Amino acid sequence: MADLDLWRVICPKKKLNLLFLATLICICILFNQAFVASISPDDTETQPPTVVIAFLVRNKAHTLPWFLGLIEKLDYPKNRISLWIRSDHNIDNSTAILEEWLTAVKHEYHSVDFNINYKHKGYADERSPNDWSKKRFKNVIKLRQQALEDARNKWADYIFMVDADVIIENNKTLQLLMDQNKTIVGPMFNASVIGYYSNFWGGMDKKGYYVRTKDYLQMVDWEIRGCFRVPMVHSALLIDLRRSVTQYLAYSPSPPKYKGPYDDIIIFAHSVKAAAISMFILNTKYFGKVMVPLDWQYSLREEIDQFAYVRLETMVEGPPLYRSKHVYVPPIPQSKLGFDEIYMVNLLRRPERRERMRNTLYDLGIDSKFFDAIDGKKLNDTYLDSLGIDMLPGFADPYHGRALTMGEIGCFLSHYTIWEEMVAKNYEKILIFEDDVRFEPFFDRKLAKLMKEVEELVPNWDLIYLGRKRLDRDSEVMVKGSSTLIWPSYSYWTLSYILSRRGADKLLSHKPLHRMVPVDEYLPILFNKHPTEEWKIQFKPRNLVGLSAEPLLLYPTHYTGEPNYFSDTEESSVIETEDYDTDTEESIVGNTERFNPSRNMDLLSKDEL
């Protein structure tokens, strides 16, 4: 009985304890759910894959400031990137540039594996720095294999093998390649000079040599776009090391029964084939440029000039190529190239053209004088009357059948003023550029060769076109004994020309302001190659000794119908033939084009390339 009474006393407390315990458990469960909910999104996120960017450097001081700058700008977390760099056999200051750059940026990357071999300055068996000798191939094959093995040992997800003269202008390149979900894929790079060279092969023969295919041309021209299976990708390729098959890929040793060339890229391509997988090339976006390899006959100086051309071409459609701020680049020496003066004609209200030409001429080492062109928009009848300007009787534009535009008058006056200045300052020879030109590779040395030939073969020359629109190519003949000069026929444009003092005197002597035609009509009239007889007979004597570079040394930045094309002289108001009462709404000097030119007239065809 006593035990029962005791239980009755304790029982209420037990119920209370059980209720408290249940409440406590519920609170803990709710708190745990809230905590898990608060952290679960982070638990599902993953970090980007790790990448080893591997590149070899030899005699690339001329490309490294830009190559390294574009590596910096890749839109990929630097703490997920490891750099693997080897440099040897240099005769330039490539290693100093690498050391300078790595000192500034190495802390930003996950790791840096950098090794320089200072021992050798070139290979014992090479004929020039551009010679791919047997010893050079042996060393490159060894280093590429070492990069592959080191990336595997780091447990890297990817390795991006890239040459130090590839220009990666698309900063999303790594992510775009990864998105293809391929074992081996490379971005398609455009040729650094005109032609159809790229960093992949469309076909390969049984011995492992290059074969041109129709699909290759279509891919390079972007007639077809996508991610394509190809037998060879070189210069820039991403390998997914997470895939087990990649353990069988190698640069050395060669695949079993391999009897092809002793060449790193070909050996690796056969290794890929032996593993029963494929390489792919991606051309859905513009990625950048690849240098055309020069063989042993070419010097390092010519390789440097080729890369300078790449920088010039970049500025045709956009800003200058990005350069690393962590690398010192010495100033480029500037020269008049043997001329008394070099003029660059530009309208003040075209500052974007002025800036591009300023950068372009600087990169070419050309010390020029910027000449403020006479703006057709600012011309009026009072000013024209004060100069005694009158249009040539019977003139009508050959294409439009109209009178002179105010832009054409401004263009003529700009050139005319330069001719007058040449005489006043007693210059013997000058060079004139308009502001809408693009230069051929190796411009300075081609120009030097031309000037040497003209002084030897045509010492009485007056004017030499460097760029023009050829309208009757079949009637033109080369200057006897020359490989750079041709006797021009009727031509358009005044993109660029060289003028002698004697030529300036002849151009001024006809007092052309009183019977004006467009300046690019006036020149062929004076060297007696204009097809319109009633215009020619109004100018005597027509004894200007006119020549032209062949092939031409520069071209327009844009042609009619292309994006970003405009003509400041064409798209301007026309003067009234009686009293010049004119609306000067759209008058500017610039490209003096009037016909719709075909680019193929001045560029080689695919077959010729």
C-alpha positions in Angstrom: 0.0 0.0 0.0 2.9 2.3 0.8 4.4 1.6 -2.6 1.2 2.5 -4.5 0.9 5.8 -2.6 4.5 6.6 -3.5 3.8 5.9 -7.2 0.8 8.3 -7.2 3.1 11.0 -5.9 5.8 10.4 -8.4 3.7 9.9 -11.5 2.7 13.6 -12.1 6.4 14.5 -12.1 7.2 11.7 -14.6 4.5 13.0 -17.0 6.0 16.5 -16.7 9.5 15.2 -17.5 8.3 13.2 -20.5 6.5 16.3 -21.9 9.6 18.4 -21.4 11.7 15.8 -23.2 9.3 15.6 -26.1 9.3 19.4 -26.5 13.1 19.5 -26.4 13.4 16.9 -29.1 10.9 18.9 -31.4 12.9 22.1 -30.9 16.2 20.3 -31.9 14.6 18.8 -35.0 13.3 22.2 -36.1 16.6 23.9 -35.5 18.5 21.2 -37.4 16.1 21.5 -40.4 16.6 25.3 -40.4 20.4 25.0 -40.2 20.5 22.4 -43.0 18.2 24.6 -45.2 20.5 27.5 -44.6 23.6 25.7 -45.9 22.3 23.3 -48.5 22.8 25.6 -51.5 26.5 25.9 -50.7 26.7 22.1 -50.3 25.5 21.6 -53.9 27.9 24.0 -55.5 31.2 22.8 -57.0 34.4 24.6 -57.8 35.5 25.0 -61.5 37.8 22.2 -62.8 41.5 22.6 -62.2 43.6 23.5 -65.3 47.3 23.3 -66.0 48.2 25.9 -68.7 51.5 24.6 -70.2 53.6 26.5 -72.7 57.2 26.4 -74.0 59.1 29.6 -74.7 61.9 30.1 -77.1 62.8 33.5 -78.8 59.3 34.9 -78.1 60.3 38.3 -76.6 58.3 39.9 -79.4 55.0 38.1 -78.5 55.3 37.5 -74.8 54.0 40.9 -73.5 50.8 40.3 -75.5 50.6 36.5 -75.0 51.0 36.8 -71.3 48.6 39.8 -71.1 45.9 37.7 -72.8 46.6 34.7 -70.4 46.0 37.2 -67.6 42.7 38.2 -69.1 41.2 34.7 -69.4 37.9 34.6 -67.7 38.6 31.7 -65.4 39.5 31.7 -61.7 43.2 32.0 -61.4 43.2 30.0 -58.2 42.1 27.0 -60.3 44.9 27.5 -62.8 48.5 26.1 -62.5 51.1 27.4 -64.8 53.7 25.1 -66.3 56.5 27.0 -68.2 59.8 25.9 -69.7 62.2 28.2 -71.6 65.5 27.3 -73.2 67.9 27.9 -76.2 67.0 31.6 -76.3 69.0 34.3 -78.2 66.6 37.1 -77.1 65.4 38.3 -73.7 62.4 35.9 -73.4 63.6 34.7 -70.0 63.9 38.1 -68.5 60.3 38.9 -69.6 59.0 35.7 -68.1 60.8 36.3 -64.8 59.5 39.9 -64.7 55.9 38.7 -65.3 56.0 35.8 -62.9 57.3 38.0 -60.1 54.2 40.2 -60.5 51.5 37.5 -61.0 52.6 34.2 -59.6 50.8 34.8 -56.3 47.4 34.9 -58.2 47.7 31.4 -59.5 47.3 28.0 -57.7 50.9 27.1 -58.5 53.7 27.9 -60.9 56.2 25.4 -62.2 58.8 27.4 -64.0 62.2 26.3 -65.3 64.8 28.2 -67.4 67.8 26.7 -69.1 70.4 29.4 -69.6 73.1 27.0 -70.8 72.5 27.1 -74.6 71.9 29.9 -77.1 70.4 28.0 -80.0 70.8 24.4 -81.1 74.1 23.0 -82.5 72.4 21.5 -85.6 70.1 24.4 -86.5 70.6 26.6 -89.6 68.7 29.6 -88.1 66.4 30.3 -85.1 63.4 29.2 -87.2 65.0 25.8 -88.1 63.2 22.8 -86.7 66.3 20.6 -86.4 66.4 17.1 -85.0 67.8 18.2 -81.7 65.1 20.9 -81.4 62.3 18.3 -82.0 63.8 16.0 -79.5 63.8 18.6 -76.8 60.3 19.8 -77.6 58.9 16.3 -77.6 60.6 15.6 -74.2 59.2 18.8 -72.7 55.7 18.3 -74.0 55.7 14.8 -72.5 57.0 16.1 -69.2 54.1 18.7 -69.1 51.6 16.0 -69.7 53.0 13.8 -66.9 53.3 16.6 -64.5 49.7 17.6 -65.0 48.6 14.0 -64.3 50.7 13.9 -61.2 49.0 17.1 -60.0 45.7 15.4 -60.5 44.7 18.3 -62.7 41.3 18.0 -64.4 42.6 19.5 -67.7 45.8 20.5 -69.4 45.7 23.3 -71.9 48.8 23.0 -74.2 49.3 26.4 -75.9 52.2 27.9 -78.0 53.6 31.2 -76.8 52.9 33.0 -80.0 49.2 32.1 -80.1 47.0 35.2 -79.5 44.0 34.2 -77.4 41.7 37.2 -77.9 38.5 35.4 -76.6 38.8 35.5 -72.8 36.2 32.8 -72.5 38.2 30.3 -74.4 38.8 27.8 -71.6 35.1 27.6 -70.5 33.9 27.4 -74.1 36.2 24.4 -74.7 35.2 22.6 -71.5 31.5 23.1 -72.5 32.1 20.9 -75.6 32.6 17.8 -73.3 35.3 16.4 -75.6 38.4 14.5 -74.6 40.6 16.7 -76.8 39.4 20.0 -78.3 41.0 23.1 -79.6 39.8 26.6 -80.5 40.2 27.5 -84.2 42.6 30.4 -84.7 42.7 32.5 -87.8 45.9 32.9 -89.9 48.1 35.8 -88.8 48.5 36.8 -92.4 46.2 36.5 -95.5 45.7 32.8 -96.4 44.1 29.6 -95.1 46.6 28.5 -92.5 45.0 27.5 -89.1 45.9 25.4 -86.1 44.2 22.2 -87.3 44.3 19.8 -90.3 41.3 18.8 -92.3 43.0 15.7 -93.5 46.0 13.5 -93.0 47.6 10.9 -95.3 48.8 7.5 -94.2 52.3 8.8 -93.5 51.0 11.5 -91.3 51.3 14.5 -93.6 48.9 17.3 -94.2 46.0 16.9 -96.7 43.8 19.9 -97.7 40.1 19.1 -97.7 36.9 21.0 -98.8 35.6 20.9 -95.2 38.8 22.6 -94.0 38.2 25.7 -96.2 34.6 25.8 -95.2 35.6 25.8 -91.5 38.3 28.4 -91.8 35.9 30.6 -93.7 33.1 30.0 -91.2 30.8 28.7 -93.9 30.1 26.0 -91.5 30.3 26.4 -87.7 30.4 23.9 -84.9 32.7 21.4 -83.1 34.2 19.2 -85.8 36.1 15.9 -85.6 39.6 16.4 -87.3 42.8 14.4 -87.5 45.0 17.1 -86.1 44.8 20.1 -83.7 48.0 21.9 -82.7 49.3 25.1 -81.1 46.3 25.2 -78.6 44.4 22.2 -77.3 42.6 21.2 -74.2 42.8 17.7 -72.9 40.3 16.3 -70.3 42.6 14.3 -68.0 39.6 13.0 -66.0 39.0 10.5 -68.8 40.8 7.3 -68.3 41.7 6.9 -71.9 44.0 9.9 -71.7 46.5 7.8 -69.7 47.5 6.2 -73.0 48.2 9.5 -74.8 51.9 10.5 -75.2 54.4 12.6 -77.1 57.0 10.0 -76.2 57.4 7.2 -76.8 55.8 7.0 -80.2 52.8 4.7 -80.7 53.6 1.1 -81.6 54.5 0.6 -85.3 54.7 4.4 -85.8 56.8 5.2 -88.9 55.8 8.8 -89.5 57.8 12.0 -89.2 59.8 12.8 -86.0 57.5 15.7 -85.1 55.8 16.4 -81.8 52.3 17.3 -83.1 52.2 14.4 -85.6 53.4 11.8 -83.0 50.7 13.0 -80.6 48.0 12.9 -83.3 48.9 9.3 -84.0 48.8 8.6 -80.2 45.3 9.9 -80.1 44.4 7.7 -83.1 45.9 4.6 -81.4 43.8 5.3 -78.3 40.7 5.1 -80.6 39.6 8.6 -79.8 39.5 11.9 -81.8 40.5 15.5 -81.8 38.0 18.2 -82.3 38.2 21.9 -83.5 35.7 24.5 -82.3 34.9 27.4 -84.6 31.6 28.7 -83.2 33.3 31.9 -81.9 36.3 34.0 -82.9 39.2 33.0 -80.7 42.2 34.8 -82.0 45.2 34.3 -84.3 48.0 31.8 -84.8 51.3 32.7 -86.4 52.2 31.1 -89.7 55.4 29.2 -89.0 58.5 30.4 -90.9 61.1 28.0 -92.1 64.8 28.1 -91.6 65.4 30.6 -94.5 63.7 33.3 -92.5 65.3 35.3 -89.7 64.0 36.1 -86.2 63.6 39.7 -87.5 61.0 38.5 -90.0 59.2 36.6 -87.3 59.1 39.8 -85.3 57.7 41.7 -88.3 55.0 39.1 -88.8 53.8 39.6 -85.3 53.9 43.3 -85.7 51.5 42.8 -88.6 49.1 40.9 -86.4 49.0 43.9 -84.0 48.2 46.2 -86.9 45.4 44.0 -88.2 43.8 43.8 -84.7 43.4 47.6 -84.8 41.4 47.6 -88.1 38.2 46.5 -86.3 38.9 47.1 -82.7 41.2 48.5 -80.0 45.0 47.6 -79.9 45.9 44.1 -78.7 46.0 43.9 -74.9 49.5 44.0 -73.5 50.4 42.9 -69.9 51.0 45.9 -67.7 53.6 43.8 -65.7 56.1 43.7 -68.6 58.3 46.5 -69.8 58.3 47.0 -73.6 61.0 49.3 -74.9 59.8 52.1 -77.2 59.9 51.5 -80.9 62.5 53.7 -82.7 60.8 56.1 -85.2 62.1 57.0 -88.6 61.2 59.0 -91.7 62.3 56.0 -93.8 64.5 58.2 -96.0 61.8 60.7 -96.9 61.9 64.4 -96.1 58.4 64.2 -94.6 55.6 61.6 -94.1 52.1 63.0 -94.1 49.0 61.3 -92.6 45.9 63.0 -93.8 43.0 63.0 -91.3 39.9 65.0 -90.5 39.8 66.4 -87.0 36.2 65.0 -86.6 37.5 61.5 -87.3 39.5 61.0 -84.0 39.0 57.2 -84.0 40.8 57.0 -87.4 43.5 59.3 -86.2 44.1 57.2 -83.1 44.3 54.0 -85.0 46.7 55.4 -87.5 48.8 56.9 -84.7 49.1 53.5 -83.1 49.7 51.8 -86.4 52.4 54.1 -87.6 54.1 53.9 -84.2 54.1 50.1 -84.4 55.6 50.4 -87.8 58.3 52.7 -86.6 57.1 55.5 -88.9 57.7 59.1 -87.8 54.8 61.0 -89.5 53.2 64.4 -89.5 49.5 64.5 -88.9 47.9 66.8 -91.5 44.5 68.2 -90.6 42.4 67.6 -93.8 40.3 70.3 -95.2 36.7 69.5 -94.2 34.1 69.6 -97.0 31.5 70.4 -94.4 33.1 73.7 -93.7 33.4 74.8 -97.3 31.0 77.4 -98.7 30.7 79.3 -102.0 32.4 82.4 -100.7 35.5 80.4 -99.7 35.5 78.5 -103.0 35.2 81.7 -105.0 38.1 83.2 -103.1 40.3 80.3 -104.3 39.0 80.6 -107.8 37.8 77.0 -107.7 35.9 75.9 -110.8 34.9 72.5 -112.0 36.5 71.1 -115.2 34.1 71.8 -118.1 32.3 68.6 -119.1 33.0 66.8 -115.8 30.5 64.3 -114.6 31.3 61.5 -112.2 31.8 58.3 -114.3 29.6 56.2 -112.0 27.0 58.6 -110.7 26.9 61.1 -113.5 26.9 64.0 -110.9 29.0 67.0 -110.2 31.8 67.2 -107.7 30.9 66.7 -104.0 32.1 69.1 -101.3 33.9 66.1 -99.8 35.9 65.6 -103.1 36.8 69.3 -103.2 38.0 69.1 -99.6 40.0 66.0 -100.4 41.6 67.7 -103.5 42.5 70.8 -101.4 44.1 68.6 -98.7 46.4 67.0 -101.2 47.0 70.2 -103.1 48.0 72.0 -99.8 50.6 69.2 -99.1 52.0 69.6 -102.7 52.4 73.3 -102.0 54.1 72.7 -98.7 56.5 70.3 -100.3 57.6 73.0 -102.8 57.7 75.7 -100.2 59.9 73.6 -97.9 62.0 72.4 -100.8 61.5 68.7 -100.0 62.9 66.2 -102.5 60.5 63.3 -101.8 57.5 62.8 -99.5 55.2 59.9 -98.5 51.4 60.5 -98.1 48.9 58.2 -96.2 45.2 58.7 -95.9 43.7 57.5 -92.6 41.8 54.4 -93.9 44.6 52.1 -94.9 45.8 48.7 -93.8 49.4 47.6 -94.4 50.9 44.6 -96.0 53.2 42.4 -93.8 56.9 43.5 -93.9 55.8 46.9 -95.2 59.0 48.7 -94.3 61.4 46.3 -96.0 59.2 46.0 -99.1 59.1 49.8 -99.3 62.9 49.9 -99.0 63.3 47.4 -101.8 60.9 49.4 -104.0 62.8 52.6 -103.4 66.1 51.0 -104.3 64.7 49.6 -107.6 63.0 52.8 -108.6 66.2 54.9 -108.1 68.1 52.3 -110.2 65.5 51.7 -113.0 63.4 54.8 -113.2 65.4 57.7 -111.8 63.1 60.3 -113.3 60.0 59.0 -111.5 57.4 61.6 -110.3 54.8 59.6 -108.4 54.5 56.0 -107.1 51.2 54.6 -105.9 51.6 52.3 -102.8 47.8 51.6 -102.7 45.2 52.2 -105.4 42.1 50.8 -107.1 43.3 49.1 -110.3 40.7 49.5 -113.1 42.5 48.0 -116.1 44.9 45.4 -114.7 45.4 43.5 -118.0 46.9 46.5 -119.7 49.6 47.1 -117.1 53.2 45.8 -117.5 56.0 45.5 -115.1 59.0 47.9 -115.2 61.7 46.1 -117.0 64.2 44.5 -114.6 61.9 45.2 -111.5 60.2 42.8 -109.2 58.3 45.6 -107.3 57.2 48.2 -109.9 54.6 48.4 -112.6 53.5 51.0 -115.1 49.9 51.7 -113.9 46.8 52.2 -116.0 43.8 54.2 -115.1 43.4 54.0 -111.3 41.3 55.2 -108.4 42.0 56.2 -104.8 44.8 58.2 -103.2 45.3 55.8 -100.2 49.0 56.3 -100.3 51.6 57.5 -102.7 55.2 58.8 -102.9 55.8 62.1 -104.6 59.0 63.7 -105.9 59.7 67.4 -106.0 59.6 67.2 -109.7 56.2 65.5 -109.6 54.8 68.2 -107.2 55.9 70.9 -109.6 54.1 69.2 -112.5 50.9 68.7 -110.4 50.8 72.4 -109.4 51.8 73.8 -112.8 48.4 73.0 -114.4 46.6 75.2 -111.8 44.1 72.5 -111.2 41.9 74.5 -108.8 40.5 76.4 -111.8 39.4 73.2 -113.6 39.0 70.7 -110.8 38.2 67.0 -110.9 38.5 64.5 -108.0 42.2 64.1 -107.1 42.2 60.4 -108.1 41.0 61.4 -111.6 43.6 64.1 -111.8 46.6 61.9 -111.3 45.9 59.4 -114.2 45.0 62.4 -116.5 48.5 63.8 -115.9 50.3 60.4 -116.6 48.1 60.1 -119.7 46.2 57.0 -118.7 42.7 58.4 -118.3 40.1 56.9 -120.7 38.0 60.2 -121.0 39.7 62.0 -123.9 37.7 65.3 -123.5 39.1 65.6 -120.0 42.7 64.8 -120.9 43.0 67.3 -123.7 42.4 70.1 -121.3 45.7 69.4 -119.6 49.0 69.7 -121.5 51.6 68.4 -121.2 50.6 65.1 -119.6 54.1 64.0 -118.7 53.8 62.9 -115.1 56.0 59.8 -114.7 53.6 57.6 -112.6 54.5 54.2 -111.2 52.9 51.7 -108.8 54.0 49.2 -106.3 53.3 45.6 -107.5 52.1 44.0 -105.5 50.5 46.9 -103.6 51.9 47.6 -100.2 48.6 48.7 -98.6 44.8 48.5 -99.0 41.6 50.1 -97.7 40.6 49.1 -94.2 37.1 48.4 -95.6 35.5 47.9 -99.0 32.0 49.0 -100.2 29.3 46.8 -98.7 31.4 45.6 -95.8 30.5 46.3 -92.2 31.9 49.6 -90.9 32.5 50.9 -94.4 31.8 54.6 -95.2 33.1 57.1 -97.7 33.5 60.6 -96.5 33.8 62.0 -100.0 30.9 60.0 -101.6 28.4 60.6 -98.8 28.5 64.4 -99.2 26.6 67.1 -100.9 27.1 67.9 -104.5 28.1 71.4 -105.6 25.8 73.3 -107.9 27.5 73.8 -111.2 26.4 77.4 -111.6 27.1 79.3 -108.3 28.2 76.6 -105.8 25.2 77.4 -103.6 25.3 74.2 -101.6 24.0 72.4 -98.5 27.2 71.1 -96.9 25.4 68.5 -94.8 27.7 65.6 -95.3 31.2 66.6 -96.6 34.4 65.0 -95.4 37.8 64.0 -96.9 38.6 60.3 -96.8 38.3 57.4 -99.1 37.8 58.7 -102.6 36.1 55.6 -103.9 33.3 55.8 -106.5 32.9 52.4 -108.0 31.9 49.3 -106.1 35.2 47.5 -105.9 35.6 43.8 -105.5 38.1 42.8 -102.9 39.3 39.9 -105.1 40.7 42.4 -107.6 43.5 43.3 -105.2 43.7 40.1 -103.2 44.8 36.6 -104.2 42.2 33.9 -104.8 42.0 30.7 -102.7 43.7 28.7 -105.5 46.5 31.3 -105.7 47.0 31.1 -101.9 
